[in-house]
Amino acid sequence: MRYLLMPLVAGMLLSTSTQAQRPAGPQTNNPLLNASFWQEKPGLDAVKAAVEKGANPAEFNGNAFDPVVMAINAGASNEAIVYLLEQKGNDINKITHDSRNYIHWSASRGNTVVMEYLLNKGAKVSNPDSHGSTPLLFAAGGQQDTKVYDLLLSKGANLKTELNHDGANALLVAIGNDPEFKLTEYFVSKGLSLQSKDAAGNTAFDYAARAGNIKNMQLLQSKGVKHTNNAMIFASQGGRRGANTLEVFQYLESLGIKPTVTAKNGDNVLHALVRRPGQTEIIKYFLGKGVNVNQANEDGNTAFLNAAASSRDTALIGLLKTSVKDINYANKAGATALSLAVRSNAPEVVSYLLNQGASLKTTDAKGNNLVYYLFESYSPRNAKEFDAKLALLKSKGLDIAAPQQDGSTLYHLAVAKNDLGLLQQVQTYGADVNAKNKEGMTALHKAAMIAKDDAALKYLLSIGAKKDIGTSFNETAFQLAAENEYLTKQNISVDFLK
């Protein structure tokens, strides 16, 4: 079981932060999956009109959010939410993003009206999401309305037995986001103990340290709750309300916790701090205390790698770089700072690393090169940054058209992104559209398996993709497309592949 300390990447506090769960996403042809539609606070009539015009009320976007989840998280009217719930394909216990059901989302939002509707229709209160959080635990990450918990408990939720993947109960999950201590007191009144610990032995004090509320930490101390050294690591992660101040860390030091403490997974405070903007002075403080920039965690990631993946502050990256032993150091997956920056950071960071001697020839443990990481980074929203990073890598001499170790070409990589514009861009680089990867599939085969419409398939044919080529199992593109459930459900004919 992975150690409980949550990474602060773009999914930071995924299991607890409602705001983090509000999908923005690229625009789609379905208005009910566009954040802009819900930002206008449409009424029931507007939602009905969209459905009557053909918008699919049960469709998922690329992150497995559907219109019901979009509506709940946007605070839409209860009438509109219930209307969507009553549409075909929206089962009460439907599995959505991160394996959550509608009761997870409505509980987290504190929408007790929708909760009552769902519970009366048979919504299950014990289903865990992919982080091990039941609806009760998911709500505990920030929802203060105790009626939410009363409703769940009345339908069989169990405060004492429901634990997340880290063995934390609702009190531990909630205490870091409970500045007035009211929800904590509620959970204590329902039988949970302030002496609760998670599977790794972390205490309520440690969890409270994440929010940096010194008053609450002192209150817990007065009630006999002890801290562990991990309180310093939790504090470095920060909470939903933001990063912690230097005063918080100095308070923890006054309790005898060393700044150089290391978590069970190998993280020190820098691993988390570098992911937060505006932490340079605190980072300098810890560097002065001897915290090691080169310390690798269980995945082989250092603070420098974390910064390269997520911090757009090249001055901070430069500060860390002065202590880095090897700019081309790779984590256990074989990814270097440059690989991670290409995949998830800005062109400016990529440029900085290249100018500091980061190698273009890096490949990861699976043989993937920088082009793979570049295509991993692509979405319609960041197309301009994609183009800028592509231009940078080309200017430094990277062979853009070289296939990956598994034989995947640019066409294979582009098809995986389900974006026709990207696929059309690939044609300019001279890759072989009929090349097979080591799985025996061409780009057309791959598109046939995952396409959500026929545009990519028809485009590949138009530029010379051969539809009569078989896979290693002698399957044709037509046969694979005929098994594509999405195309089948949309009644999209694939006869043109025969």
RODO-2510 file (C-alpha; in nm, 4 decimals, decimal comma):
residues 498
     n   res          X          Y          Z
     1     m     0,0000     0,0000     0,0000
     2     r     0,1437     0,3372    -0,0988
     3     y     0,2328     0,5639     0,1875
     4     l    -0,0431     0,8091     0,2578
     5     l     0,1302     1,1375     0,1896
     6     m    -0,0454     1,2724    -0,1169
     7     p     0,1500     1,4188    -0,4072
     8     l     0,0794     1,7802    -0,4904
     9     v     0,0620     1,7377    -0,8637
    10     a    -0,2401     1,8662    -1,0486
    11     g    -0,4477     1,6078    -0,8668
    12     m    -0,3428     1,7253    -0,5248
    13     l    -0,5930     1,6239    -0,2603
    14     l    -0,7988     1,4592    -0,5311
    15     s    -0,9968     1,2612    -0,2843
    16     t    -1,0844     1,5637    -0,0764
    17     s    -1,0999     1,8778    -0,2842
    18     t    -1,4309     1,9521    -0,4484
    19     q    -1,2792     2,2401    -0,6379
    20     a    -1,0122     2,0152    -0,7839
    21     q    -1,2852     1,7870    -0,9114
    22     r    -1,4664     2,0544    -1,1091
    23     p    -1,3766     1,9578    -1,4664
    24     a    -1,2903     2,2385    -1,7016
    25     g    -1,1910     2,0299    -1,9993
    26     p    -1,1789     2,1259    -2,3658
    27     q    -1,4917     2,2272    -2,5499
    28     t    -1,6870     1,9381    -2,7036
    29     n    -1,9813     1,8981    -2,9367
    30     n    -2,1976     1,8155    -2,6368
    31     p    -2,2860     2,1410    -2,4553
    32     l    -2,3703     1,9436    -2,1411
    33     l    -2,0015     1,8507    -2,1132
    34     n    -1,8768     2,2079    -2,1476
    35     a    -1,7941     2,3970    -1,8300
    36     s    -1,9014     2,7209    -2,0003
    37     f    -2,2573     2,5884    -2,0331
    38     w    -2,2836     2,5265    -1,6589
    39     q    -2,1103     2,8503    -1,5650
    40     e    -2,4137     3,0295    -1,7062
    41     k    -2,6292     2,8569    -1,4413
    42     p    -2,8802     2,7210    -1,6925
    43     g    -3,2273     2,6388    -1,5674
    44     l    -3,4247     2,3213    -1,6270
    45     d    -3,5655     2,4529    -1,9543
    46     a    -3,2182     2,5213    -2,0962
    47     v    -3,0978     2,1736    -2,0017
    48     k    -3,4069     2,0126    -2,1535
    49     a    -3,3613     2,2157    -2,4715
    50     a    -3,0011     2,0953    -2,5048
    51     v    -3,1125     1,7333    -2,4712
    52     e    -3,3954     1,7820    -2,7204
    53     k    -3,1430     1,9213    -2,9693
    54     g    -2,9396     1,6017    -2,9426
    55     a    -2,7021     1,6534    -2,6497
    56     n    -2,6364     1,3165    -2,4894
    57     p    -2,7238     1,3438    -2,1166
    58     a    -2,5256     1,0290    -2,0320
    59     e    -2,2071     1,0860    -2,2347
    60     f    -1,8651     1,0851    -2,0683
    61     n    -1,5896     1,3294    -2,1507
    62     g    -1,2273     1,2160    -2,1651
    63     n    -1,2004     1,2249    -1,7852
    64     a    -1,5171     1,0211    -1,7238
    65     f    -1,7237     1,3182    -1,6108
    66     d    -2,0797     1,3111    -1,7428
    67     p    -2,3463     1,5852    -1,7516
    68     v    -2,4852     1,4843    -1,4121
    69     v    -2,1466     1,5274    -1,2444
    70     m    -2,0882     1,8515    -1,4318
    71     a    -2,4238     1,9812    -1,3100
    72     i    -2,3698     1,8754    -0,9480
    73     n    -2,0218     2,0270    -0,9292
    74     a    -2,1365     2,3494    -1,0955
    75     g    -2,4129     2,3973    -0,8406
    76     a    -2,6886     2,3666    -1,0991
    77     s    -3,0524     2,3714    -0,9934
    78     n    -3,1778     2,0554    -0,8288
    79     e    -3,4536     2,0337    -1,0890
    80     a    -3,1964     2,0205    -1,3693
    81     i    -2,9865     1,7605    -1,1852
    82     v    -3,2858     1,5362    -1,1168
    83     y    -3,3973     1,5687    -1,4786
    84     l    -3,0557     1,4493    -1,5963
    85     l    -3,0583     1,1665    -1,3439
    86     e    -3,3826     1,0436    -1,4946
    87     q    -3,2396     1,0173    -1,8447
    88     k    -3,1402     0,6857    -2,0005
    89     g    -2,7839     0,5823    -1,9214
    90     n    -2,7645     0,7596    -1,5857
    91     d    -2,8085     0,4778    -1,3394
    92     i    -2,8219     0,5888    -0,9753
    93     n    -2,4957     0,4044    -0,9027
    94     k    -2,3256     0,4866    -1,2323
    95     i    -1,9447     0,4847    -1,2084
    96     t    -1,7826     0,8138    -1,3088
    97     h    -1,4455     0,9870    -1,2685
    98     d    -1,2164     0,8134    -1,0182
    99     s    -1,4800     0,5400    -0,9769
   100     r    -1,7128     0,7772    -0,7953
   101     n    -2,0910     0,7503    -0,7937
   102     y    -2,3294     1,0443    -0,7971
   103     i    -2,3693     1,0185    -0,4206
   104     h    -1,9964     1,0959    -0,3815
   105     w    -2,0304     1,4191    -0,5772
   106     s    -2,3537     1,5391    -0,4186
   107     a    -2,2233     1,4646    -0,0687
   108     s    -1,8998     1,6509    -0,1370
   109     r    -2,0978     1,9508    -0,2627
   110     g    -2,3296     1,9384     0,0368
   111     n    -2,6338     1,9031    -0,1882
   112     t    -2,8600     1,7260     0,0566
   113     v    -3,1660     1,7546    -0,1689
   114     v    -3,0007     1,5525    -0,4444
   115     m    -2,8513     1,3218    -0,1821
   116     e    -3,1990     1,2420    -0,0488
   117     y    -3,3229     1,1775    -0,4019
   118     l    -3,0338     0,9398    -0,4720
   119     l    -3,0589     0,7617    -0,1385
   120     n    -3,4325     0,7107    -0,1783
   121     k    -3,3624     0,5601    -0,5210
   122     g    -3,1126     0,3114    -0,3760
   123     a    -2,7754     0,4851    -0,4024
   124     k    -2,5070     0,2781    -0,2323
   125     v    -2,3281     0,4563     0,0504
   126     s    -2,0430     0,2080     0,0936
   127     n    -1,8872     0,2072    -0,2546
   128     p    -1,5239     0,3250    -0,2392
   129     d    -1,3728     0,5353    -0,5177
   130     s    -1,0309     0,4666    -0,6688
   131     h    -0,8670     0,6367    -0,3688
   132     g    -1,0529     0,4167    -0,1234
   133     s    -1,2936     0,6918    -0,0219
   134     t    -1,6590     0,6137     0,0374
   135     p    -1,9061     0,9017    -0,0085
   136     l    -1,8668     0,9838     0,3621
   137     l    -1,4875     0,9986     0,3419
   138     f    -1,4944     1,1948     0,0169
   139     a    -1,7234     1,4551     0,1702
   140     a    -1,5133     1,4738     0,4872
   141     g    -1,2340     1,6383     0,2919
   142     g    -1,4081     1,9726     0,3006
   143     q    -1,7831     1,9557     0,3524
   144     q    -1,8840     2,1061     0,6869
   145     d    -2,2610     2,0452     0,6741
   146     t    -2,3271     1,7671     0,9268
   147     k    -2,6619     1,6887     0,7616
   148     v    -2,4580     1,5264     0,4828
   149     y    -2,3165     1,2767     0,7305
   150     d    -2,6472     1,2279     0,9086
   151     l    -2,8038     1,1248     0,5777
   152     l    -2,5240     0,8814     0,4935
   153     l    -2,5198     0,7316     0,8433
   154     s    -2,8970     0,6852     0,8324
   155     k    -2,8513     0,4680     0,5237
   156     g    -2,5794     0,2461     0,6662
   157     a    -2,2536     0,4380     0,6393
   158     n    -2,0169     0,3422     0,9201
   159     l    -1,7759     0,5960     1,0665
   160     k    -1,5668     0,3371     1,2487
   161     t    -1,5144     0,0881     0,9676
   162     e    -1,4881     0,3199     0,6667
   163     l    -1,1210     0,3927     0,6001
   164     n    -0,9438     0,5168     0,2887
   165     h    -0,6493     0,3431     0,1241
   166     d    -0,4188     0,4891     0,3870
   167     g    -0,6287     0,3629     0,6744
   168     a    -0,7545     0,7102     0,7647
   169     n    -1,1042     0,7555     0,9058
   170     a    -1,3328     1,0546     0,8503
   171     l    -1,1977     1,2490     1,1469
   172     l    -0,8422     1,2300     1,0153
   173     v    -0,9511     1,3182     0,6623
   174     a    -1,1547     1,6151     0,7847
   175     i    -0,9365     1,7714     1,0509
   176     g    -0,6970     1,9487     0,8144
   177     n    -0,9890     2,1341     0,6550
   178     d    -1,1816     2,2012     0,9757
   179     p    -1,0564     2,5400     1,0989
   180     e    -1,3306     2,5825     1,3596
   181     f    -1,3013     2,2232     1,4848
   182     k    -1,6799     2,1845     1,4509
   183     l    -1,6777     1,8843     1,2186
   184     t    -1,4134     1,7184     1,4348
   185     e    -1,6373     1,7624     1,7370
   186     y    -1,9272     1,6161     1,5398
   187     f    -1,7272     1,3048     1,4531
   188     v    -1,6167     1,2682     1,8144
   189     s    -1,9819     1,2897     1,9228
   190     k    -2,0539     1,0056     1,6812
   191     g    -1,7897     0,7791     1,8318
   192     l    -1,4604     0,8573     1,6613
   193     s    -1,1580     0,9324     1,8756
   194     l    -0,9122     1,2197     1,8669
   195     q    -0,6518     0,9483     1,9246
   196     s    -0,7265     0,7952     1,5831
   197     k    -0,4297     0,6918     1,3709
   198     d    -0,4039     0,5793     1,0128
   199     a    -0,2355     0,2597     0,8968
   200     a     0,1071     0,4247     0,9083
   201     g     0,0582     0,5594     1,2601
   202     n    -0,0025     0,9206     1,1635
   203     t    -0,2118     1,1090     1,4166
   204     a    -0,4809     1,3756     1,4091
   205     f    -0,2078     1,6301     1,4917
   206     d    -0,0137     1,5249     1,1813
   207     y    -0,3208     1,5641     0,9622
   208     a    -0,3990     1,9026     1,1195
   209     a    -0,0445     2,0159     1,0371
   210     r    -0,1315     2,0024     0,6677
   211     a    -0,3645     2,3020     0,7132
   212     g    -0,1093     2,4859     0,9283
   213     n    -0,3582     2,5921     1,1945
   214     i    -0,1275     2,6321     1,4941
   215     k    -0,4206     2,7016     1,7256
   216     n    -0,5795     2,3674     1,6358
   217     m    -0,2503     2,1846     1,6735
   218     q    -0,2086     2,3361     2,0196
   219     l    -0,5668     2,2388     2,1050
   220     l    -0,4961     1,8802     2,0016
   221     q    -0,1821     1,8805     2,2147
   222     s    -0,3841     1,9987     2,5139
   223     k    -0,6164     1,7029     2,4593
   224     g    -0,3268     1,4596     2,4649
   225     v    -0,2910     1,4036     2,0894
   226     k     0,0716     1,3412     2,0061
   227     h     0,2547     1,4292     1,6873
   228     t     0,4932     1,2247     1,4788
   229     n     0,7815     1,3502     1,2686
   230     n     0,5558     1,3238     0,9654
   231     a     0,3763     1,6398     1,0775
   232     m     0,6564     1,8326     0,9031
   233     i     0,5927     1,6433     0,5776
   234     f     0,2187     1,7016     0,6016
   235     a     0,2781     2,0722     0,6595
   236     s     0,4971     2,0906     0,3490
   237     q     0,2078     1,9600     0,1417
   238     g    -0,0235     2,2378     0,2520
   239     g    -0,4004     2,2238     0,2471
   240     r    -0,6922     2,3292     0,0365
   241     r    -0,6490     2,6869     0,1531
   242     g    -0,2952     2,7047     0,0263
   243     a     0,0635     2,6659     0,1359
   244     n     0,1828     2,7092     0,4919
   245     t     0,3914     2,9919     0,6297
   246     l     0,7413     2,9680     0,7687
   247     e     0,5908     3,0220     1,1139
   248     v     0,4164     2,6830     1,0889
   249     f     0,7402     2,5000     1,0121
   250     q     0,9252     2,6810     1,2884
   251     y     0,6490     2,5861     1,5315
   252     l     0,6917     2,2209     1,4350
   253     e     1,0664     2,2565     1,4782
   254     s     1,0032     2,3903     1,8293
   255     l     0,8376     2,0558     1,9052
   256     g     1,1604     1,8772     1,8200
   257     i     1,0798     1,7739     1,4624
   258     k     1,3864     1,7987     1,2413
   259     p     1,3606     1,9883     0,9105
   260     t     1,5411     1,6999     0,7392
   261     v     1,2760     1,4420     0,8324
   262     t     1,2087     1,1794     0,5662
   263     a     0,8738     1,0128     0,5073
   264     k     0,8429     0,6379     0,4675
   265     n     0,8173     0,6795     0,0907
   266     g     1,1433     0,8772     0,0854
   267     d     0,9991     1,2268     0,0474
   268     n     1,1466     1,5205     0,2331
   269     v     0,9764     1,8596     0,2644
   270     l     1,1235     1,9828    -0,0654
   271     h     0,9420     1,7176    -0,2684
   272     a     0,6128     1,8913    -0,1937
   273     l     0,7239     2,2517    -0,1500
   274     v     0,8651     2,2792    -0,5021
   275     r     0,5215     2,2035    -0,6454
   276     r     0,3647     2,5070    -0,4769
   277     p     0,4071     2,8539    -0,6293
   278     g     0,5638     3,1259    -0,4200
   279     q     0,7634     2,9004    -0,1897
   280     t     1,1144     3,0157    -0,2783
   281     e     1,1955     3,1760     0,0570
   282     i     1,0741     2,8736     0,2516
   283     i     1,2679     2,6451     0,0198
   284     k     1,5806     2,8531     0,0827
   285     y     1,5162     2,8170     0,4550
   286     f     1,5110     2,4383     0,4294
   287     l     1,8127     2,4308     0,2001
   288     g     1,9923     2,6232     0,4710
   289     k     1,8862     2,3542     0,7173
   290     g     2,0542     2,0883     0,5064
   291     v     1,7532     1,9332     0,3323
   292     n     1,8844     1,7330     0,0361
   293     v     1,7731     1,8319    -0,3163
   294     n     1,9086     1,5008    -0,4510
   295     q     1,7172     1,2776    -0,2119
   296     a     1,5152     1,0249    -0,4124
   297     n     1,1847     0,8825    -0,2934
   298     e     1,0636     0,5277    -0,3531
   299     d     0,9828     0,6114    -0,7164
   300     g     1,3232     0,7653    -0,7693
   301     n     1,1850     1,1189    -0,7851
   302     t     1,3866     1,4043    -0,6360
   303     a     1,2734     1,7563    -0,5526
   304     f     1,4438     1,8720    -0,8720
   305     l     1,2448     1,6262    -1,0825
   306     n     0,9244     1,7368    -0,9107
   307     a     1,0069     2,1000    -0,9827
   308     a     1,0863     2,0236    -1,3452
   309     a     0,7503     1,8525    -1,3797
   310     s     0,5351     2,1198    -1,2221
   311     s     0,7029     2,4510    -1,1383
   312     r     0,7058     2,7205    -1,4037
   313     d     0,9475     2,9283    -1,1989
   314     t     1,2790     2,8921    -1,3796
   315     a     1,4494     3,0958    -1,1057
   316     l     1,3450     2,8339    -0,8488
   317     i     1,4555     2,5524    -1,0785
   318     g     1,7869     2,7347    -1,1174
   319     l     1,8185     2,7608    -0,7391
   320     l     1,7718     2,3854    -0,7038
   321     k     1,9998     2,3189    -0,9987
   322     t     2,2984     2,4574    -0,8069
   323     s     2,2756     2,1539    -0,5768
   324     v     2,1881     1,8937    -0,8409
   325     k     2,4576     1,6333    -0,8999
   326     d     2,3381     1,5184    -1,2440
   327     i     2,0871     1,7060    -1,4588
   328     n     2,0254     1,3852    -1,6552
   329     y     1,9463     1,1750    -1,3492
   330     a     1,6419     0,9521    -1,4173
   331     n     1,3785     0,8185    -1,1803
   332     k     1,2878     0,4505    -1,1612
   333     a     1,0648     0,4817    -1,4662
   334     g     1,3619     0,6227    -1,6576
   335     a     1,2227     0,9762    -1,6834
   336     t     1,4613     1,2685    -1,6514
   337     a     1,3881     1,6279    -1,5564
   338     l     1,3693     1,7138    -1,9262
   339     s     1,1298     1,4278    -1,9999
   340     l     0,8974     1,5405    -1,7215
   341     a     0,9149     1,9043    -1,8268
   342     v     0,8347     1,8138    -2,1872
   343     r     0,5328     1,6160    -2,0707
   344     s     0,3837     1,8567    -1,8201
   345     n     0,5589     2,1909    -1,8000
   346     a     0,6021     2,5114    -1,9967
   347     p     0,8283     2,5697    -2,3006
   348     e     1,0355     2,8105    -2,0905
   349     v     1,1285     2,5321    -1,8490
   350     v     1,2128     2,2984    -2,1355
   351     s     1,4336     2,5681    -2,2863
   352     y     1,6067     2,6286    -1,9533
   353     l     1,6880     2,2612    -1,9045
   354     l     1,8163     2,2252    -2,2595
   355     n     2,0429     2,5263    -2,2104
   356     q     2,1717     2,3697    -1,8873
   357     g     2,2852     2,0569    -2,0690
   358     a     1,9865     1,8237    -2,0408
   359     s     2,0279     1,5446    -2,2950
   360     l     1,7960     1,5066    -2,5947
   361     k     1,8918     1,1413    -2,6248
   362     t     1,7188     1,0289    -2,3088
   363     t     1,4848     0,7297    -2,3222
   364     d     1,2872     0,5878    -2,0351
   365     a     1,2734     0,2309    -1,9037
   366     k     1,0244     0,1365    -2,1767
   367     g     1,2314     0,2893    -2,4538
   368     n     1,0147     0,5987    -2,4955
   369     n     1,1966     0,9100    -2,6098
   370     l     1,1167     1,2789    -2,5737
   371     v     0,8718     1,2729    -2,8632
   372     y     0,6571     1,0265    -2,6699
   373     y     0,6541     1,2618    -2,3699
   374     l     0,5730     1,5540    -2,5969
   375     f     0,2688     1,3789    -2,7418
   376     e     0,1666     1,2749    -2,3917
   377     s     0,1488     1,6466    -2,3115
   378     y    -0,0901     1,7343    -2,5917
   379     s    -0,4439     1,8569    -2,5471
   380     p    -0,6384     2,1074    -2,7574
   381     r    -0,6119     2,3532    -2,4688
   382     n    -0,2318     2,3570    -2,4727
   383     a    -0,1758     2,3238    -2,8473
   384     k     0,0341     2,6419    -2,8568
   385     e     0,2655     2,5158    -2,5834
   386     f     0,2875     2,1805    -2,7620
   387     d     0,3976     2,3574    -3,0817
   388     a     0,6500     2,5690    -2,8916
   389     k     0,8068     2,2664    -2,7227
   390     l     0,8109     2,0806    -3,0534
   391     a     0,9954     2,3694    -3,2172
   392     l     1,2465     2,3795    -2,9317
   393     l     1,3251     2,0102    -2,9554
   394     k     1,3602     2,0278    -3,3336
   395     s     1,5903     2,3289    -3,3097
   396     k     1,8182     2,1295    -3,0807
   397     g     1,8390     1,8436    -3,3303
   398     l     1,5881     1,5875    -3,2008
   399     d     1,4710     1,3460    -3,4722
   400     i     1,0967     1,3994    -3,4416
   401     a     1,0015     1,1198    -3,6822
   402     a     1,2079     0,8435    -3,5215
   403     p     0,9831     0,5589    -3,3995
   404     q     0,9686     0,4579    -3,0352
   405     q     1,1411     0,1408    -2,9185
   406     d     0,8106    -0,0450    -2,9407
   407     g     0,7758     0,0575    -3,3049
   408     s     0,5112     0,3222    -3,2444
   409     t     0,5296     0,6060    -3,4963
   410     l     0,4044     0,9614    -3,4725
   411     y     0,0784     0,8342    -3,6175
   412     h     0,0358     0,5843    -3,3347
   413     l     0,1065     0,8581    -3,0796
   414     a    -0,1323     1,1037    -3,2437
   415     v    -0,4129     0,8495    -3,2777
   416     a    -0,3928     0,7850    -2,9036
   417     k    -0,4869     1,1493    -2,8412
   418     n    -0,8082     1,1254    -3,0465
   419     d    -0,7457     1,4640    -3,2065
   420     l    -0,7812     1,5055    -3,5823
   421     g    -0,5837     1,8304    -3,5904
   422     l    -0,2832     1,6664    -3,4267
   423     l    -0,3092     1,3715    -3,6638
   424     q    -0,3064     1,6058    -3,9627
   425     q    -0,0005     1,7837    -3,8238
   426     v     0,1899     1,4541    -3,8090
   427     q     0,1747     1,4094    -4,1846
   428     t     0,4305     1,6858    -4,2325
   429     y     0,7045     1,4858    -4,0578
   430     g     0,7261     1,1964    -4,3013
   431     a     0,6398     0,9034    -4,0752
   432     d     0,5187     0,5789    -4,2358
   433     v     0,1417     0,5654    -4,1940
   434     n     0,1389     0,1865    -4,2474
   435     a     0,4195     0,0972    -4,0068
   436     k     0,3349    -0,1645    -3,7450
   437     n     0,4396    -0,1408    -3,3826
   438     k     0,5602    -0,4429    -3,1867
   439     e     0,2008    -0,5324    -3,1078
   440     g     0,1479    -0,5790    -3,4804
   441     m    -0,0813    -0,2806    -3,5184
   442     t    -0,0758     0,0083    -3,7606
   443     a    -0,2118     0,3493    -3,6704
   444     l    -0,5316     0,2579    -3,8559
   445     h    -0,5738    -0,0527    -3,6395
   446     k    -0,5265     0,1545    -3,3253
   447     a    -0,7698     0,4196    -3,4439
   448     a    -1,0267     0,1525    -3,5236
   449     m    -1,0083     0,0318    -3,1648
   450     i    -1,0349     0,3658    -2,9848
   451     a    -1,1946     0,6171    -3,2240
   452     k    -1,5037     0,8015    -3,1064
   453     d    -1,6088     0,8984    -3,4582
   454     d    -1,5042     0,8156    -3,8133
   455     a    -1,2997     1,1312    -3,8841
   456     a    -0,9567     0,9904    -3,7952
   457     l    -1,0257     0,6641    -3,9745
   458     k    -1,1292     0,8394    -4,2952
   459     y    -0,8356     1,0772    -4,2732
   460     l    -0,5838     0,7949    -4,2371
   461     l    -0,7308     0,6264    -4,5432
   462     s    -0,7062     0,9533    -4,7366
   463     i    -0,3290     0,9725    -4,6769
   464     g    -0,2561     0,6153    -4,7755
   465     a    -0,3366     0,3928    -4,4804
   466     k    -0,4070     0,0404    -4,6102
   467     k    -0,7252    -0,1126    -4,4774
   468     d    -0,6382    -0,4669    -4,5890
   469     i    -0,3337    -0,4994    -4,3598
   470     g    -0,3920    -0,7438    -4,0766
   471     t    -0,2662    -0,7348    -3,7208
   472     s    -0,0507    -1,0106    -3,5724
   473     f    -0,3805    -1,1940    -3,5185
   474     n    -0,4895    -1,1254    -3,8782
   475     e    -0,7568    -0,8793    -3,7702
   476     t    -0,8408    -0,6029    -4,0150
   477     a    -0,9238    -0,2449    -3,9301
   478     f    -1,2856    -0,3178    -4,0215
   479     q    -1,3060    -0,6064    -3,7754
   480     l    -1,1547    -0,3970    -3,4966
   481     a    -1,3826    -0,1010    -3,5682
   482     a    -1,6854    -0,3304    -3,5708
   483     e    -1,5951    -0,4237    -3,2104
   484     n    -1,5550    -0,0595    -3,1045
   485     e    -1,8466    -0,0183    -2,8636
   486     y    -1,8415     0,3591    -2,8843
   487     l    -1,8868     0,3567    -3,2619
   488     t    -2,1551     0,0915    -3,2314
   489     k    -2,3512     0,2856    -2,9708
   490     q    -2,3342     0,5973    -3,1876
   491     n    -2,4578     0,3988    -3,4900
   492     i    -2,1509     0,5026    -3,6893
   493     s    -2,1077     0,2821    -3,9949
   494     v    -1,7595     0,1440    -4,0558
   495     d    -1,8398    -0,0240    -4,3850
   496     f    -1,5949     0,2093    -4,5573
   497     l    -1,3177     0,0014    -4,3960
   498     k    -1,4232    -0,3179    -4,5750
***
